[in-house]
């Protein structure tokens, strides 16, 4: 295949794939922008001044620069009384509970809305001294603390003073890391509703789309029984659940225990890379050793079990260890794909799509790892779902291309097998025809040799003896000619059949000399009736074979009767009509309709004689048919051109 055709086939698939990917990115940007401008603001020493910010036109992202009071649960009254004391020696990741405080200086008598996730893993929020929200139970001990996380929307009112005090109390006895403030969004209620709608739209479209793809690919796996589609469906499911906002807010019921939700989320995070790597291996099955794959699967199974039984404080460590186990397996997989796959086979469009899909997914994983602690959107929604959506699309196209290629190879293999079967059948048919053609002269030679031997042994040499020997010599020569043609055919040199003028009289006399002894064995008398028949245009050897086959068949089905070979030049203009008639029992009606088909025989013969007759007659431009059959006998009639011309 030329380079132009290869390039055309690649473009046939890559251009539509690129178009759909661009459409996905456009939808993502359209839904993610929401038409609201977002600007980051940074509190200074626990105070955020927004008096000069026009929140009617934008949403501000408040960074985590709040005042922090570790190992203490303070209220507004404590701060008003001056009882709150900050312990600067303790970092936020070294404590199990504490208090965050932020003072917002805004324009008086204004309404605002604050949106953010609660602090992991139990939070109580106070606004201007009043409890505004509670997630789980906050306490200074593990027994009294109940974890729960959630997305909160808090209405704010600046009042006459223009100051808004926000206090977060948190407790974290179920995780090794401390609690921290997620990036918080602040704006007017109208802008915030638009902003929240955009977040929900992105979350539901990505994760909901992945769930739809999960069901679709699962159905494809069940119908087509393909392991790669099954693994792709699991990747879609796990990545949909990887979106914490979708899992906690939209999917799981509110009464579900936090421990269950957390273990589901961590289990998905632990097993996701394994599903992706197994999917890549299923597309390149010879890239890694089976023992290495089984070892990696055993490690992932152990990590899954640990996710169910270990205390929650250790699940992050298990997750990191599982991802680290996937790195050497990934390197072996990449090495095997390059060495055993891409270097030994042509580089196809399916390979480009697979590599591109893996690159997109790896890039999304790296970006999420870099920005997970800096962005609320990354930490709770993740970048990987968007990357996984593109990954799933590219992998689905790649699998479809591979399936199509396998189907084409299977069809080609079946076609090749069918061609071999046809060739085998043709060879068998050829051998049958050769055997049939060779048997006729051998039968004549054997019959005349036996007759001559009996005459010589009885001392009854007559004037017929030299004629018998001449028949034996002629048939031996005909047999030698057949063997010569067969050898030429086997060596690839096909003999050319030459049509010339054929004299009917000598042809029929030769027929009489050859067939009379055979007819006498069944008590039959052979008669030739062809007065002054004109010459023919054709092959004498081929026409003689037609007469032989018809007379032999007539003799086989006739006892003590007459076999007549006649010719008529008056019936068909440019053709001579020959008839071979017998006085036998006729042809069975069930066999009559198929009498000229190969393999059809009413007496367990080879079924080739009459089919050969039809082929020879048609090659001479004539036709052959059963003119009459019944209890009184059968008549075969065929036509041959009188003079030289196109058959």
C-alpha positions, 0 to 999 in steps of 0.5 A, spaced: 500 500 500 502 506 498 504 512 503 498 516 500 493 511 501 496 509 508 496 517 510 488 517 507 486 511 512 489 515 518 486 521 516 479 518 515 479 516 522 484 521 526 480 527 523 473 525 526 476 523 532 480 530 533 473 534 531 469 530 536 475 532 541 475 539 540 467 539 541 468 536 548 473 541 549 469 547 547 463 544 551 467 544 557 470 551 556 463 553 555 460 550 561 466 551 565 466 559 564 459 560 566 459 567 563 462 569 570 469 572 571 473 569 577 479 573 581 483 571 586 483 575 593 488 574 599 486 575 606 491 579 610 492 577 617 486 574 617 482 580 614 479 580 607 477 587 605 472 587 599 470 594 600 473 596 593 471 590 589 465 590 585 462 583 586 456 584 582 460 583 576 465 577 578 466 572 583 472 572 588 476 566 590 478 567 597 485 563 599 487 560 605 490 565 609 485 565 615 487 566 622 488 559 625 488 556 632 490 549 633 487 544 639 482 549 641 474 550 639 473 557 639 466 561 638 465 569 637 464 570 644 471 567 646 474 572 640 470 578 643 472 576 650 480 576 648 480 569 650 482 566 644 490 564 643 494 562 637 499 556 638 504 558 632 508 552 634 503 547 632 502 546 624 495 545 621 497 538 619 500 536 626 493 537 630 486 533 630 482 539 631 482 547 631 479 553 629 479 558 623 477 565 623 476 570 617 473 577 618 471 580 611 470 588 611 465 589 606 460 595 604 455 596 609 448 593 608 450 588 602 448 581 601 453 576 599 453 568 598 459 564 600 460 557 597 466 552 599 467 545 601 467 544 609 474 542 612 475 535 612 472 531 616 467 534 621 466 542 621 461 547 624 461 554 621 459 560 625 457 567 621 457 573 626 456 569 632 450 564 629 451 557 627 450 557 620 452 550 618 454 543 621 457 537 618 458 531 622 460 533 630 466 537 632 469 535 638 476 535 642 476 527 642 475 521 637 469 518 641 465 525 640 467 526 633 463 524 627 466 525 620 462 528 615 464 532 609 459 537 604 458 542 600 456 549 603 452 555 601 452 560 606 448 567 606 452 573 608 449 580 611 454 585 612 450 589 616 451 597 618 458 596 620 460 592 614 464 587 618 462 579 617 466 574 622 466 567 619 469 561 624 470 554 622 471 549 628 473 542 625 475 536 628 480 530 624 481 524 628 480 519 622 486 522 617 493 523 618 493 530 615 490 536 618 484 540 616 485 546 612 480 551 608 478 549 601 479 555 597 472 559 598 468 563 593 464 569 595 460 574 590 453 576 590 447 571 591 445 572 583 452 571 581 453 565 586 447 561 583 450 562 576 457 559 578 454 553 582 449 551 576 456 551 572 459 547 577 454 542 577 453 542 570 460 540 569 460 535 575 454 532 572 456 532 565 463 529 566 461 524 571 454 522 568 457 522 561 462 517 564 456 513 567 453 512 561 459 510 557 460 505 563 453 502 561 454 502 554 461 499 554 459 494 559 453 492 554 458 492 548 463 487 552 457 483 554 454 482 546 461 482 543 465 478 549 471 483 549 475 484 555 478 490 553 471 493 552 469 490 559 476 494 562 474 500 559 467 500 562 470 499 569 475 505 567 469 509 566 465 507 572 471 508 577 473 515 574 466 517 574 466 516 582 473 519 582 469 526 582 468 527 589 463 532 588 459 527 584 459 522 589 458 525 595 453 530 593 449 527 587 450 520 587 450 517 595 444 518 599 445 523 605 444 518 610 450 514 608 456 513 613 462 517 611 466 511 613 463 508 607 463 514 602 470 515 604 472 507 603 469 507 596 472 514 594 479 511 596 478 504 593 476 507 586 483 511 587 487 505 589 484 501 583 483 506 578 491 505 575 490 498 575 484 498 570 487 503 566 494 499 565 490 492 564 486 495 559 493 497 555 495 490 556 489 487 553 490 491 547 497 489 547 497 482 550 504 480 548 507 486 551 508 483 558 509 476 561 503 473 564 507 472 571 508 479 572 501 481 570 499 476 575 503 479 580 501 486 579 494 484 580 495 480 586 498 487 589 492 491 587 487 485 590 491 486 597 491 494 596 483 493 595 482 488 601 486 493 605 482 499 603 476 495 607 480 493 613 485 498 615 483 504 619 482 510 615 488 513 617 492 508 613 488 509 607 492 514 604 498 510 605 495 504 601 493 509 595 500 512 594 503 505 595 498 502 590 500 507 585 507 506 586 507 499 584 503 501 578 510 505 576 514 499 574 509 495 571 507 501 567 515 501 565 515 494 563 508 495 559 511 501 555 517 497 554 514 491 551 509 495 547 515 498 543 519 492 543 514 487 541 508 491 538 510 497 535 517 495 532 514 488 529 508 491 526 506 496 522 504 503 526 497 503 525 491 509 526 489 504 532 496 505 535 496 512 535 489 513 538 492 508 544 498 512 545 494 519 545 489 516 550 494 514 554 498 521 554 492 525 555 490 521 561 497 521 564 497 529 563 491 529 567 494 525 572 500 529 573 496 536 573 491 533 578 497 531 583 500 538 582 494 542 583 490 538 588 492 542 594 491 549 591 485 548 587 478 546 590 476 544 583 481 540 582 481 537 589 474 535 589 472 535 582 479 532 579 482 534 572 482 526 571 475 525 569 475 530 563 482 527 561 478 520 562 472 522 558 477 524 552 481 517 554 475 513 553 473 516 547 480 515 544 480 508 546 473 506 544 475 508 537 482 504 537 478 498 540 473 499 534 479 500 529 482 493 532 475 490 532 474 492 525 481 489 523 480 483 526 474 482 523 477 483 516 483 478 518 478 473 520 474 474 513 480 474 509 482 467 513 475 464 512 475 467 504 482 463 504 480 457 507 474 457 502 478 458 496 483 452 499 476 448 499 474 450 492 481 448 490 481 442 493 474 440 490 477 442 483 483 438 484 479 432 486 474 433 480 480 434 476 483 427 478 476 424 477 475 426 470 483 424 469 481 417 471 475 417 467 478 419 461 484 414 462 479 408 464 476 408 457 482 407 453 485 402 458 478 398 458 479 398 450 486 395 450 484 390 456 478 388 452 482 387 445 488 384 448 484 379 452 480 377 445 487 377 441 490 372 447 484 368 446 484 367 439 492 366 439 491 361 444 486 357 440 490 358 434 484 362 431 488 367 428 484 371 422 483 377 418 480 381 425 487 379 429 491 385 425 485 390 426 484 388 433 492 389 434 491 396 430 485 398 435 490 396 441 496 401 438 491 406 437 488 406 444 495 406 447 497 412 443 491 416 445 493 414 452 500 416 451 497 423 448 493 424 454 499 422 459 503 427 455 497 433 456 497 431 463 504 432 464 504 439 461 498 441 465 502 439 471 508 443 469 504 449 468 504 448 460 497 448 458 496 444 452 492 448 447 486 445 444 486 445 436 479 445 432 480 443 425 476 439 420 473 432 422 471 427 418 465 423 420 466 417 417 473 415 419 471 417 426 465 413 427 468 407 424 474 408 429 468 408 434 465 402 432 472 398 432 473 400 439 466 399 442 463 393 438 467 388 443 465 391 449 457 391 446 458 384 445 460 382 452 452 384 454 450 381 448 448 388 444 449 389 437 452 396 435 449 399 429 452 406 425 447 410 421 451 416 418 450 416 410 454 421 407 455 426 413 459 432 412 465 434 415 465 437 422 469 443 425 472 441 432 477 436 435 476 429 433 479 426 440 474 430 444 468 428 440 470 421 440 470 421 447 463 424 447 461 418 443 465 413 447 462 416 454 455 415 451 456 408 448 459 406 454 453 408 458 448 405 453 452 398 453 452 398 461 444 399 461 442 395 456 442 387 455 441 383 449 439 389 445 441 394 440 445 401 440 445 405 434 449 411 433 446 416 427 447 422 424 442 427 421 444 433 417 437 436 415 435 438 422 439 444 424 442 448 418 449 449 420 449 443 425 449 435 425 445 432 430 448 426 432 444 421 436 446 415 441 440 410 442 439 404 446 433 399 447 435 399 455 430 400 461 431 408 461 433 413 466 429 414 472 425 420 473 429 422 479 435 422 476 433 425 469 433 432 471 440 432 474 443 427 469 448 432 466 451 434 473 457 432 476 457 426 481 450 424 478 449 417 477 444 412 477 448 406 477 453 408 483 458 410 477 463 416 477 457 421 475 463 424 470 461 421 463 455 425 461 458 432 465 464 431 460 460 430 454 456 436 456 462 440 457 465 438 450 459 439 446 458 446 449 465 447 447 464 446 440 458 451 440 453 445 440 448 442 445 446 436 448 440 433 451 436 427 453 431 426 447 427 420 449 427 415 455 422 410 457 422 402 458 423 401 451 430 405 451 433 412 451 436 417 446 441 422 447 442 427 442 447 432 441 449 437 435 456 439 432 458 445 427 458 442 420 464 447 417 469 451 420 467 457 424 466 460 430 464 455 435 
